[in-house]
């Protein structure tokens, strides 16, 4: 299967790059990269951003770009590579399939819900690439985080090279996130874990992802943005649009507030709650405000 995909990419990549050359990158103000564990509101966040008239979202497609030096601006940090990636990302976000192959976020499970799909079609019809793109957002969270760490890439240097870059992280209730990761076997993708890793290990690994985000954020905090699951409101949406250098769009804000709904159906044992609280206090001693925000999930 993997060999077949690679052969297909060798055949298709020149065609995709040729077609993408016509994409105008001049209006692009920001290129946002979503980080964090899977099952962490990333799809919902990306889908809501896709409802904005000037935001274009690429879903997954890391398997189609990270191994290509001509597109991987993280490994080959030149302006030419960066702009080639942006053009290609916008082009392939106009089509695609669900899953790791990726493409348009409209193929994701979030758009299987009629309300999300109807809101999009009401404003944009069948057009999967916006007429004016001011921000490109790439949703390939944990795969990118692992790539950056495994290849010892200095994120601060990337930000110096490409001032348009932004990093975004939603924060779901970490216990819910862990339970969902275990249910879908996504916990195997967290550093040091496999599909048989238990709740406590998975919770700790998810907290480590959040801590890593805070650590790389220290040198250029204005280039990073996070929000808690319980803070999804008008103020947060305005802050997010400003962060991505998008125009404040009142229709989008109302659509986002109407579509956002997060309920927890998971039950927590006293042992898991105790583990979570202890881990938060230990891991985030240097980030007391963030620790306080994390503890709100269980307090």
N, C-alpha and C positions, 0 to 999 in steps of 0.2 A: 504493500500500500504506500509506504513512504517513498520507495524508489519510483513508483508510478507518479506520485505527486511531484517529485523533483524533476522527472523527465518532462512532465507537463509544464512546469515552471520555466524550464530552459526553452521550451517551444513558445510559451505565451509571453514571457517577460519582454522580449524585444518589441512585440506588438503592443503590449500595454504601455511601455515607455514611449513608443512612437505616438500613440494616441494621446497620451498625457501631456505631450510637449505643448499642446495648445492651451492648457490650463493657465490662466493668468494668476500669478501669485502676488501681484502688486497690492490688492486690497487686504491681504492677510496681515492682521495686526498681531495675532498670537497663535501659537501651536501648543495646545494643552495636552498633557499626557497624564492619564489616570493611573495611579499607583494603588497598592494595597492588595490584600488577599482576595481570592475569588469569593463569591456569595456574599458580597459586601456592599450592596447597593450600586455596584458599578454599572450594571446594565440599565437599571432604572434611571440613574443619574445621566448616563449617556443618551438614553432615549428622550428624556425631558429636554436635554440640551439640543437634541435634533429638532425639537419643536420650535426652536428659536429661528427666526427668518434669516439670520446671518451666521449661523453656526452649522458646520458640516462635521459629521462624526464618522470615523472609520472604526468598524468593529473587528477586533481580532486581527488576522492577517499577519501576525508576527512570523509564522512559518513561511510566509511568502516574501518577507523583507529582511529579517534579521541576518539571514545567511548570505545576503547579497551585498557585497561591499559598495556597489554602485548606488544602493539605497540606504544603507545603514550609516546614518550620520553620527551615530554614537560611537561606532568603531572607526569611521573615517570622517572626522569632523571638519569637513570643508563646506563652504557656502554652496558650491555646486552640488554636492551630494544632498545637502539639506533641502535645497529648492527642488531638486529632482524628486526627492521623497515626497515633499508636499504636493507637487503636481500629480504624482502617481497615486498618493493616498486619496486625493479628492476624486481622481478618475475612477479608481476601483470602488470607492464608496458610493458610486452610482449604480452598482449592481452587486452580485455576490450570492452567497448561500449562508444558511445558518451553521454555526459551529466555528471551529478553529480556522477554516479556510477564510471565512470572514468576508467583509465588504460593507454593504450598507447596514446600519444598525436597525433598519426597518425589517430586516429578516430575523431579528432576534426574538426571543420568547416574549419580551415586553410588548411588542407590536402584534402579538397574537390576540391580545385583549382588544376588543372592538373599540373601546373608548379612546385608547391611545391612537389606534389606527385611524379612527374617524377624525380626531383632532388634527392629525397630520394631513389627511386628504382634504379636509375642509380648507386649509390654508395653502397647501402646495400641490394638491392633485396627485398625479403620478410622477411628478418631478422629484427625482432622488438627489439631485445636486442643486443647491440653492443658486439663485440668480446672482447674488452677491455674497461671497463668503469672506467674513472678517476674522473668523476663528475656526481653525481645524482642531478637533479633539480626537485623540486616539485612545480607544479603550482596549487595552491589552495588558491590564494591570500587573499581575504577578509575574507573567512571562517577562515583561520589561524589567521589573525590579530584580528578578533573578539574573537576567542578562547583565545588567549594570554591575551587580555584585560579583558575579562569576568572572567577569572580564576586567575587574578592578578599574572601572571607568570613573573618573573624577567628575561628579555631577556639576560641581561649581565651575569647572572649566568648560563644560558644555554650555552653561548659562552665559559665560563670558563670550563664547564663540557665537551663540545664537540668542540674542536678547529677546527674541519672540517667544522663547520656550517658557512654559508654565507647567507646574506639577500640581495635580489635584487629587485629593483623597477623601472620599466619603467614609464615615465611620458608623458601621452598623453595630448594634449590640453585640459585643465580641462573643458572648456565649451562644447567642442565636447563630452568629456567623460560623462558629465552630461546629455546632450541631448540623447546620446545613452542609458544611464542607464534608463532614463525616458521611452524611446521608448520600451525597453525590460523589464521594471518593475524591473530592478536590483537595482534601488534606494531604494527599500524596505529593502534591506540587509544592507544599510549603517546605522550606529548607530543613533537612534532617528528619522529615516525617515520611511515612508511607501510608497506604490505604488502611492499614490495620492500627494506626496510631489512635489512641483513645482521646476522650474529651479533654482531660487536663493537659495533655501534651499539645493538643490542637489549639486550645485556648492560649497557652503560653506562646506558641509559634505565631499566632495572630497578633498578640500584643507586641511581639518582637518586630513585626512588620510596621506597626504604628510607631514604635520607638525609632526604627531606622528612618522613617519619614521625618520625624522630628530632628534627628541627628543631621541629616543632609540639609535640612531646612535652616539650620543655624546660621550658615554663612550668607544666605540670600533670602531671608524670610519673605520678602515682598514677591518672590517668585513661586511661593507655595500657598496653597489654600486647602483647608479641610473644614468639614462640617459634620456635626453629630446628627444622627438619625432623628433625634427629637428636636433639632433646631431648624427643620425645613419650614421656613416661613418667608414672608415677603422681604424682610430685611436681608436674610441670607441670599435670596435670589438676586437682589440688587447688588449685594457685595460680589456675588459670583459673576454677574455680567460686567461689573467694573474690573474684576480681576482678569477676565478674558478679553477686556477691551471691546465689549459688545455694546450696542445701543440698548438702553432700557426699553423694553417692549411690553406694554401693559397687557396686551392680549396674551403674550407668552407667560407672563407672571401668573395671570389668572388661570390659564390652562394648566400650568405646572402645579399650582395649589390644588386645583380640582382633581388632578390625576394622581397626586402623591398619596399613597396610603400604605402604611407599614404596621402590620399587627403581628404579635408574637403568639404562636400556638404551642411553644415549647415550655416544658416544666423543668425547673432546676432543683436538684437535690441540695441539701445543706452543705454537703461535701464540696460540690462544684462551686457554690457561691463562696464558700470559705477560700477555696483555691484561687478563685478569680480575684477576690479582694486582696489576698496576700500578694499575688503576682503583680497587681497594679501598684501596690505600695512599694514593692521592691524595685520593679523595673523603671518606674517613673519618678524616682526620688528627685531627679534633676529637673523634672517637668511637673511641678505640683499642680499647676492649673489644669493641665491635660489629665492628670490623675483624678482630679476632682470631677472633671467632665465624664471620665470613664465610670467612676463610681456612681454617678447619677443613674446609670442603667439599672443598678440593682438596689439603690437606696430609695 
